[in-house]
Amino acid sequence: MSKLFGECTEHSIAFNRGVRLHVESPQTLVSAVQGGNVTLPCVFHYEPKVNAPRRTRVKWFWQPNTGETKELHVMVAFGSRQRSYGDFQGRVRLRRSTPGDASLVINPLMSDDTGRYRCEIIDGLEDESVTVELQFRGIVFPYYSPMGRYQYNFQEAKDACEEQSSCLATFEQLFTAWEEDNLDWCNAGWLADGTAQYPVSVPRDACGGIDLAPGVRSYGTLDQSVTHPSSVLFLISGEVYFLQHKLKLNFSEAVEECIQDGAQIAKVGQLYAAWRFAGLDQCDAGWLADGSVRYPITKPRFNCGPPEPGVRSFGFLPQHLKYGVYCHKVRCCSH
């Protein structure tokens, strides 16, 4: 026993003196879509490089965004063996695409998976770790009252967003949508901080003039009793699809047919998110939960509206008219 202990200690000392374990993540903030999958990157290597593979233990921990201070176990892997814990069972694995790849794959993502994840690599007495933050990505889209534009005060805008299972966008979210997705519309909308702003990618006379550079235009902080449309942030969960039905449907029939199919009639934000993140492309107008009629196009083509991708809207039509319907089926809501 003494000899074995001595050999172990000697090996550990030699390892500590000659080789150092490095653990890192090329991306410490990861955004993903709820209901999809994500890879949290974690790689490790030795300096100087070792000639033979070493038997390392990989542990992943999670600190949720709920004020919880204690880390929870996600999974542990040693060689070809691995074990996952709690609600992560059956949903996590190591990617192992190359030697030293300990990245965590989560599939599917559930509604409360966001938070701080820590990847710990253990080699004998050496152990190093790195943290990765996971957040959900949403889509920012304009939302108008059935009564028309500029009908919401600040509180009414918040209420309208909640009815759409969404929330008012922050300035940072609106700016990112303008910068990364070329978001462009000429109607000021409420943001979460009480300001009214709008993004312009193509300057034009109707949007502040052609002399102003592209950007996010602001009316500043306004009296919250005045009316504006709303800018909405939506986080997708589940699947949106066009219900294949032999007949066209009025609004009440559309609602009932989605229920009969084990779903709910889709909301505007759910359709936008399915178009943006899932590539939903359907050249068929359909009812949505707010009584509007819309359809999503990712590949513009003849007889499917303008030559740019987008969610086309027919507005709020009399509910006795006959159209198709977009349904939303929840795949996962919580652990």
N, C-alpha and C positions, 0 to 999 in steps of 0.2 A: 504494500500500500504506500509506504514511504517512498519507494523508488518511483512508483507511478506518479505520485504527487510531485516529486522532484523533477521528473521529465516534463510534466505539464508546465510547471513554473518556468523551467529553463526555456521551453518552446515559446511561452508567452513573452518572456523577456527578450528573446532573440527577435521575435516578431515585432515587438514594440520598438526595438532599437533599429531594425533594418528596413521594415516595411510599414507604410502608413495606409490605413483604410480611408478612402474619400467617398462621401455620399453627397449627391447633389441632385437638383431638379432643374431642367432647362426652362421650366415654366411653373412659377410658384402661385399663379392665379389662373384658374381654369374656369371657363364658362361653358355651360352645357344646357341642353333642353330637357326639361322634365318629361319623363316617360321614354327618353332615348337612352343612350349609353355614353360613357365617358371613360377616358384613360387619364389617370393621375400619374404624371411622370416621376420616376425615381430610378436613378442609375448609380452604380458604385464601381470603383476601380481601386487598384493598389499602386502606390508609388514607393520604390520602383515596381515595375510590372512583375508579377509572379509567373513562374513557368508552368506550374501545375494548378488545376482548379482547387479552390478551397471550399470547404463545407460551411456555408454561412446560413444563418437563420434570419429570415425576413419577418418583420412584424409591422402591421399597419394599425394605427389607432385613429380615433375620430372624436373630435370635440364639436358637438352640434352648435348651431347658432340659436340657442335657447337660453343663454346665460349659464349653461352647465359648465362648471369648472373642471370636472373630472373627465379624463379621457376614457373612451370606451373602446374595447377590442373590436377590430374589424376582422382581421385574419392573421394567421401565423403560418409560415411555410419553412420547411427544412428538407432540402433535397427535393424529391418528387412528392413528398407528403405535404398536405396543407389542410388547414382547418379554418372555417369561417364561423363567426359568432352572431348570435341574436338574429335580428332582422336582415343581416347581410348574408345569411346562409343561402346558398344557391344563386347568389347574385354577384359574387366577386371571384376574381382569379388574378393571378400574376400574368403579365403579358409575356415575359421571358423571350422577347424577340431576338436578343443578342446576349452574349455573356455579360453579366453585370446588370441586366435589365430587371428591375424589381417593380416596375410600374403596375399600378392597381387598375384593373378594369372593372367597372360597375355597370351591370346591365340586368334589368332596366333601372333607371334612376327613379326614386320615389320622391314624394313631395317634400319630405323633411331631411333629405340627404345632404343639404348644404352645410358647410362648416369648415373646420380646420382639420386636415388629415396629416398625420405624421408617419413617415416611413423610417423605420429603424432597422439597420443592418448590424448583426452581431457576429463577430468572428473571434472566438475564444474570449479573451478579456477585453477585446476592442469592441466598441460599439459607437456608431455615429448615426445621426438622423437628419432629416430635412422635412420641412412642412410645406404643404400645398393647400391653398384655399380654393374651395369649390363654391361657385355661385351659379344660379340659374340665369339663363339668357332669355330676355323677353323681346317683344317687338313693339315699337312705338307706332301708333296709328291714330289718325284723327277720328273723332267721333262726334256726330252731330245729333241734335234733337230731332225727333220727327216733325217738329214745328219749323225746322230750318236752322240756318247758321245764327250764331251769336244769341243763343237762347238760354245759356246756363250762367248763373252766377257761380262763385267758387264752390259753395256747399252743394249746389245742384250738380255741378260737374263731378264732385267726389261721389255723390249718390249714384249718378249715372254710371260711373266707372264700376262701382260695387255691383250694380245690377248686371254688368257685363263680366263679372268675376275678374275684374281688373283693378288697376289703381292708377292714380295720376302719375305721369312720368316726372322724373327729376330733370333738372337742367342737364346734368351729366349724361343721362340716358338719351335725351333729345339731341344733344350735341354729338354723341356717338352715332346715333341713327343718321344724322346729317353727314357726318364725316365718313362713316364706313359704308352706309347704304344709299348715299345721295338723296336722302329724304328731302322732299320739296313740296311745300304747299303754302299758299298765300293767306291763310286764315290763322289769326292769333288764337292760341288755346291756353287754357289754364295749365300751370305746372304745380307740382306739389308744394313749392315754396311760396305760392300765392302770386307769382308773376305771370304775365301773359306774353308768350313768345311764339315765333314761328320760324321754320327752317327754309332757306332758299338756296338751291344749288345752281339755278340758272337765273341770274338777275334780269328783271324786266320791269317795265313801267308800272304794271299793276302790283308789283311786290316791292315797293320802296324805291324804284328807279333803277336804271341800267348803270348809273355811276357808282352804286354801292357794290362792294365785293360780295361774293357768296358768303353765307354764314347764317348764324341764328340771330334773327332780329328780335328785339325786346321792346315791349311797352313799359317795362319796369313793374314795380309793385303797384297794383291798382286797388281801388275800392272793391272789396270782394262781393259787394252787392250788385255790381254791374255785370252785364252778360257777355260771355264769350263762349265759343265751342270748347271742347276739352281735348287735350292730348293724353292718350291713354297708353299705359304700359301693360302688356299682357304676357303671362307665363303659361306656355302650353302644357296641357296634361291630357294624355289620351289621344284618340284618333278622330279626325274629322273626315267624313266621306259623303259623297253624293248618293243618296238612296236611289237605287235602281227600282223603279216602280212602273207598272204598265200604264198608269194613268197620271195625268197632271193633277195637282192637289191645290185646294184652297188652303188658307193659313191654318185653320183648325184641323183639317185633315192631315196637313203636314206634321203638326205637333203630334197627333195621335199615331201616325205611321212610324215616326222615330221611336216612340215609346214601345210600339209593337215589335220593333226590331231590337229591343233591349238597349236603347240609347235615349238621348234627349236631343231636341232640336238645337243646332249649334248656335253659339253667340258670335257676334261680329269679330271679336278679338280672337276667338278660336279659329275662325276661317282665315284671318290674316296670318296667324301663327302657322297654321298648316300650310298655307301658301309659301310663306317665307322660309320655314325650317324643314318642312317635309316635302316641298316641291309639288303640292297639290295643284293640278292643272285640269280644269273641267270647264268646257265651253257650254255649260248649261246653267241657266239662271235658276236659283233656288231660294226658298224662304229661309230666313234666319229668325232667331228667337225674338228680336225686337220688332219684327214685322217688316223688315226691309228685305229686298230681293237683290242678291249679289251672286257673283261667280269669280273664281280665281284663275288667272292665266299666268303660267310661267314661261310658256313658249308661244309668243304672239303669232297669230295666223289669220288668214282671211275669214271674215265673218265672226271674229271673236273680239271685236273692239279695237282700241288704239294699238299702235305698233310697239308699245312698251309693255313689259310685264306689270302685273298689278291685280288688285281686287276690283273688279268692275261693279258699279252700283246702279240699280234702277231706282233707288230711293225707296220711299215708303208708299206702297201701292194699296189700293182697296183690297181688303183681305178676302173678298170673294173670288178674286182672279185666280187662275190656275197656273201653277209653276211646279218645278221640282222642289226638293228640300235637301238641305245639308244637315246631317246628324253628327252628334258628338258622342263617342263611346269611351267611357273612362276605362283606362287600362290599369291605373294604379293611383291611389289617392294618398295613402299613408302606409306606414309600416304596420 
